[in-house]
Amino acid sequence: MKRLSAILLAAGLVCGGVAFAVDDPSEMLPNPAQEKRAEAIGAHLRCLVCQNESIEDSSAPLARDLRKVVREQVAAGKSDQQIMDWMTQRYGEFIRLAPTFSLSTALLWLMPLVALIAGLLIAWRTAMRRVATPSPLTDDERARLDALSGRE
């Protein structure tokens, strides 16, 4: 019986669908097109509690409140850009899962390229050191080498 329970539990975990964070169907907009648009906007907004999830994926109370605000603004007829601008103005650039490119976020966007270039330069410099030709032996070193190798 325990084995059957374990198998059923494992099958449920593997076969279970993706859980949506919208806990209450009343959160959803009655218009399917507006709901889809609200979900798309919410997918680009970071949950300020979870920080690695969008507000659409999070079940945190703050994410629920932010989803409600997005849906209210979509229902009011605001554009996607107006909603994103309002959220950014209120919560800062951090609320965007993919921040816009600006002077303040340039380092964030350019750091992977800078790290790649630095890594390549370090690898090239290390390889060049290994390839460098050794300096010629002095007379004392040559005599010692001959003595150690038995070629005297």
Steps between C-alpha positions, in 0.01 A plus 500: 500500500785738583667417172179574306459831683857596419451412133177699479661797671797491261269470200297796622811711538633405158173522310359800683449808288648840558324676783387854425537755774152639443344344807154642463313495169346833596848650445470425130349749257176391332634599157744226385699741281549740791591213733760375255645851471508538880681165531755609239567824688520317834750254354741792455461630856710365787341391824661728756475229766625199304732702273563213258142456386256709307188621672307252285701207640510611862235430761630765742236747625691795349508326161125445527454873568722592204307263272180673610646843420615383155156357424328818619718709272447265204124518558527881516645496150859599577769390257767244589762775502292720733458211744872412492593867544262533796643189666858616439425847632340357812737209577816588310682329214544189718139399439581420137627146448702634204600858579515747214841606369595836647805667646415366846461141374782502243738314733235235562456439127866533401658300785469158329678638191770663715551174692525301176758738354701501825495119509618476141782748566613308808491170308694654208761653731543170687538309174756750371710459815515125449595535134776755566844371406730440794811710536822329388705314761801668650837325484469394867149357443613313189799349689272395786248346257777308326626378838153384609427324171843332492621665179822642636 
